Amino acid sequence: MSTSDSVRQLTLALSDTGYTPGFGNDFETEALPGALPQGRNSPQKCPYGLYAEQLSGTPFTAPRGQNERSWCYRIRPSVKHVGRFSQIDLPYWKSAPLVLDNVTSLGQYRWDPIPHTDEEHTFLTGMRTITTAGDVNTQTGMAANVYLANTSMQDDYFYSADSELLIVPQQGKLRFITELGVIDIEPQEIAIIPRGLVYRVEVTEGPARGFVCENYGQKFDLPNRGPIGANCLANPRDFKTPVAAFEDREVASTVTIKWCGQFHRCEIDHSPIDIVAWHGNYAPCKYDLRTFSPVGAILFDHPDPSIFTVLTAPSPVEGTANIDFVLFRDRWMVAENTFRPPWYHKNIMSELMGNIHGIYDAKPDGFNPGGMSLHNMMLPHGPDKQAFEKASNEPMEPQYLANTMSFMFETRFPQHLTKYAGQEAPLQDNYSDCWTDLVKHFDGSDNHS
């Protein structure tokens, strides 16, 4: 075993369990002692013969509290990680704007879980875009995807110049080997990968399936809690950022870049995972959804679903999100004289939901783990008849809602279906029939309260 191989294995082994807590903190970490310069960012000569390089996630002049950047000390500058590009096609990964004449996005839609196949798929080649919203070129909006992966990326690396990625596993386990460290995630956890960060994805337990929200706009942040105060919902300490890890390998590799909705690939002769030390606040992280602390009504009625927001990507309009990531997990229901499931409504936000596991209380039938639903802007939706009748007549006793974890990618933009979502994915053609059995109870009397 060569010295470089032993260093690689050592640093990756350490990072398997190496995380540091906090959300948006200013971190510092080094995989070799003394690799991180102290007191300055760009010394004339860096330790170990490394190169200093800054990775910026915001404009240089962004307000201090919003300014994000990390200083990286790497074996080669990243200009050595790209060569001559050639355009490639990942046919099922689409970007906004995408409005198709032969696909109708107006309606209420639901899909069964997208099935696995015997065909080999990596995290990249197994990506299936379901909806797009906004415009990737103006950096507004989002895309909702499902990934199917049964094969690890080997000497094959990727980064998106278009978007921050929020990954929500539903089945199987993934390892993200990034320039800034290693992240392992499994169902009921999420990972956030910033735009511009290079990584490869290994399938550590497969086959793997999950959801990906591409955020074209401002980065995800924790929501302001307002009257809730300093605690509950997603607490910053539960977010974990990886410690530094690097590879010093000279081996034929490829780097794929997503840029303005197109994919380009180049060939290089080494691994780009070569950052030995770094400090800053622009970094990937993971979060365990089981640490999300829900809040709710403890007397009657219940708050808007925004009370379940884990992360929000703001828009220029205050209080109107480019994306909200909302989680519905197990919790106590205690409100008196209250219809406890989500009520019937229509609103300006477009809601794509996914089921991680269990039963969603508003749709006890048909919304299966791995499945999705879409309720676009200003289209009415709500509980089916079974959920309505049960919730309207059940005893008003404390109830623990168990074995449930669903989420929502919610955006202020209309979400447009891709051709794959409308014509190839397992769409439930009869989904809207779940409301046809709702009956009129009104008869002019007041005997129904």
Order of alpha helices (4+ residues) and beta strands (2+ residues): alpha-beta-beta-beta-beta-beta-beta-beta-beta-beta-beta-beta-beta-beta-beta-beta-beta-beta-beta-beta-beta-beta-beta-alpha-beta-beta
